[in-house]
Amino acid sequence: MADNLDMFRKLSEHLILIIISFLPFKEAVRTSVLSKRWRYIWHETRNIEFDERAFVDVRESQEMQASQRRGFMDFALQRIQNYQGRDIDKFQLTLSKPENFNGDIQRCISFAIIHNVKGLGLDFSDPTWAEDNLDNHAALFDLPLNVFGHIVLESIKLFSCNFRNSDFMNFAALKQVSFGWLELSLSFIKALLRNCPLLESLSLKKCWNLDHLEISGPNLRLKCFVADNCSLISNEIVIEAPNLRFFKYSWTIPHFEFEIHPAHMEEADLSFGMELDYDESIGYDLYKLRLQLYPIKVLTICTFMLQLIPHGDEPLRMEYDMNIRHLILKTSMHPYEFFGIVFLFNSSPYLENLTLDIGPGRIFYDYSSPVEGENLDRFWLERSIRYTCVVKSLKIVEVKGFKGTLHELCLLGRLIIYGKVLQHMYVTVSKEEDGSGGNENLYRARANGMLAFPRASSTLQISIN
């Protein structure tokens, strides 16, 4: 330990500053307690982030929150006034109710521009706004004109922050763009893709008034595209992005048209939790979507997909083997989801990692089983689940939100009993209490009971947190 301390003492302040600059701003501030020498070095970090959530408690009265917010802005202004560094790489300001701090915000933004910031983030959305409803909220702040002259920006994040579309086209150096809680047009998205040739990441969160989404263009470099809870008028998404590697979508299920390069596409995260109706014909749309995303290695899907995907062209598996290595299931562990789980096990013979993220989800009680005569309450009890992936490739299982219900124990027990190459099972118990007396201690006791299950793999380690 003494030798390690001596090594830190030998570091120059310049080298320490480089190390701190790689840390998130909150962690950089924490280094001030290490020693007197480190106390003020964080003031020169090149990544600066001010987030009101560290100061404002939304459980307090509006009057108290306003006072806390004023204290937060005073802290931010003092920090930028005392800043001793030169250029900064990233500046992020998160502040709700910005209408009371217009001048202060202008000072923060001017500070970032003067210091030649490369990544600018401004989030003025209200933490009480719900993402999973149909409410749209007008932007609370207008981006100052001096920002548009700072053409060296490589990354920008604007949440509830208006801007003039034509001025935005000055940012030809942009590589990452993130919009949230904004009204956008399809013509603007097209112009953005056309005028920002270096763009690699585009994220849209809770944006509205888009007729549809069309992500295409000559020589498109885009690698990451996220459309999170964005309402579309015609509910259609067209993606022609040969370099795309990551795609995330959440809202209702639209009509998808994909044109991607099989060597590049790696991961998809699909959530259709805003779908209100159960319609078996959607199963064909989901099956077609999976065909279009065939190259992916990592797939995240929701409760809705688990219930509907077996109702496509094939009820038990895809017509060919999928390339998935990591499958993430956001599931309620309800019997109506089980055929969907089997469908994915059957279709993923190379699966190595399985994540069960257990939580609430919309269950459709007019569900009909794709296979008649099944007793869904005894589903896992009556199956050996000797699927190719379980026997030959599955190495890691991670369970989040474990409560130890019968269905959870039966499925995990089968994986333990038949998983010949299973190496690790990580179980994180839920902290939620249920109406039947369930609590964290009970869930942990049920998880510990799995330690006695017979194991097909002699090297399996089960960790319970």
Protein Blocks (a to p, Z undefined) as FASTA:
>chain_A
ZZmmmmmmmpcfklmmmmmmmpcfklmmmmmmmpmklmmmmmmpcbdcddfklmmcfkbc
fklmmmmmmmmmmmmmmmmmmpcbfcdfbdcdddehkllmmmmmmmmmmmmmmnopabdc
ddfbdfkbcfkbcbdcddfbdcdfklmmmmmbfbdcdehiacdfklmmmmmmbfbdcdeh
iacdfklmmmmmmmmmkbcbdcdehiehilbacdedehiabfbdcdehiacfklpacddd
fkbfbdcdedddddddddddfklmmbdcddfklbmbdcfklmmmmmmmmmmmmmpmbdcd
dfklmmmmmmmmblkbcfbdcfbfbdcdddehiaklmmmmmmmmmmmmmbfbdcdddddd
dddfkbccfbghiafklmmmmpgklafklmmmpmbdcdehiahiaklmmmmmmmmmmmmk
bfbdcddddfbdcfeopafklmmmmmmmmmmpccfblkbccddZZ
